[in-house]
């Protein structure tokens, strides 16, 4: 049952009037995503009450999709029997995701309620590097050996598919669990029942190392249109899989992280709606504080040309225009390069080609903008001012664009995240260069009158 956002208000009204029987009938027919959305709008007390109304199977799905803050509230208040049921029936990747962020006191409460198998599994997976594929691995998947018949494989899916996170793909392994290939449910449906799996196997399988960076899963999924990717070790032993829901989560997290870095914001670790005022302040103040000192350089440059600007007041009018244009051009080129590096459209080794291309593009942009601004400067201060402003515009746009394009490559060469070349940083560097170029050019041209 799909609930429109407008009807969420109706549900909240039912909750407010404590019509629990009515709510139980409605909420158990809703889609999991809609239930989670409703629960996130409730206070802690009502959230727990509504969660308790869910059927057992639906409660597992809903709990797995919740933010960690709500999960902690439910685990803190739930009976041990309910916690045991959740932990026993959750997929392994969802359990690991929860333990990565859960508070110590909640962890201590639920650990004794887990089976030894789940405890050992959790400890093993948490030993993988934090941003590696190993942290997202799912152990609930289907696999058979090549000597299985089609009929036997279909029976195997019927018996075990319900407990597997996906059943559309069956992975083929040898006797020591080395990954050989896969067959799809479609292959099985159209194959003869007495055929062997080795007759219909796909050996062109795309896999990923358990130690690979999580972003690699996004790249491979997008390139090969995969709904799951088998995870292997250095011996090609099949350890588990990573599924499309986790891949989409990675993509969202990485895009959000890159966007924050581009705008000079430290990693949040949680949504803005759940973050405290102090956390938002702490994540933003560092870059703003750094940029204050960077921008004092621009102030020092301008102060050094005080006599020139006192004599030619019209120069002040164009100063914000020029340094703003340099910053905007730099921010544009920086954003394009960072995004292209992130998506794999270009590689770090393409730096020379991209800088040459950026030089040509920025020259065309600079020429267009300098011609336009020359007319404004001419009517405001005459021919000499027009030469200064148009010449400065041409230079600052080109140099600003090159700074913006080069900085991500330089940071990549230094083994730093290219997204660290944030828009505020690029703009500040362009402000410095723009101020210096404009005032030096003005000194050179106007001193010859």
Steps between C-alpha positions, in 0.01 A plus 500: 500500500648834390424803715524845342699756698183707542342207686783481750319774687197271536718230655661749736151610603403136574813463712428824683152369595649159593276294273744210512274228356418712196865591458613136523276399209618791286871500572552130436368548147737786426828484312808474721642832376176681587494347848858613563411851382207515744709368791772759437244778556394370842647563842683210664205379710250484213759358263551201731124453543437498125795266435350253750186486283687357203479134401817301568621477141423864424673613820827347376484684168405829664763474772774433241410819311488733802759760596735387775347745751157335470654152508674585825176627656316181408780272618526690828131455580413169332465171684782251464277258311428759232866597468594133462244460222626808314865400523429141399311599185685810379736468205868498592578831324224675694635366831850624415369840392324533835806399706722748314309797644324373810585638845708285733230467767245373246758265351568352843128436547443315174829306467399232756173451308677408177586146395866398507488474122382861464753624757789334316371623164472857630851500647654359182333751270577798725870412469496607134608861427226753567428607140566161343252272326546253786296725730198471268517130423179295505531133592147402397531398134452193279783287364531153344769291331513444120381139527155609621218440254257779412217319681711453814603868494138614474411278797795653687369851429152405622646363821756774577396803296276645768797543735725643229515875442469438126392187312520629142867403477657167600879500526699200383797386709732200502560260789725749683255788443701666226273719287447365148200688364126545541159411360192719514147398587411576139763252380352231724142565391581453132749212533415132481451351847743215439777737383799558727594843631837474324311505167338840564753670728619857431873518563536872416417586861586838651629474858655734754770456763397501863770766561392732215374849575122516518486751214626229264171314549310805376723529193465130411127489564445799274733375224366143487138560615531262796246440776761317709874447491679191641770582754822296484840481668842478335440131419164574332321324785138619517450672836161663443327758285422870499148590388350792311338658807840532666657621175240777473565595862873524425432721197283733708752518784794563267313768305397670824854481637649642180242779492580592861872503424447712190315754714761488779293301752652217705347153487166514684451129569124553530214691336458873558157438654645283778824697551520737796564873464845454656590222255398716202708785642802271559488352150493840330721724712838347412499589131342840564771573757777392258351706218491812720880488516532415131283799408716736707759457225257662256452781749874549532540518121222758468642706788838505322338683208316757713666800332413371152134447587482839672614661177277288272178449696335316207734206560310415820173461308638212290694320774208285629394426142843371400581291805143364498537396135832331574346312793195395300712374210725308740204349684344387171815326374576348842148356532513352148838335560407363844174354372669346196768342718234364735294341223805361321439713191862614524803360684773673698742423216287715265615819674700641206222450243240648735713805584558568129127465434423728797751754372324515162151517654600762757668711229175507304303584815752765603492667157120516502486644852782749442330640189175542691660667803716729284192694390389552859849616600526732199180688583598519867864607474621530144734304276783435746267361767336287232839352409578426864167337581467298178862383520462405865173316427670298227787399727306431823243275330773290336713477815196436721385219272846342495523518881159333531586227250853434627432486875307165498782338299766642736315369805457162331874487435556565872271203583226732627135501403457732196166614647700672775566776245180663618320782323573745786873415483512536121307828520738635764808409294338664197425810708868530589623449144224720355575791734872480429459479121247783482697745711839418345354543151337826607834625631678402178246665263384804697851603602575559130234773458 
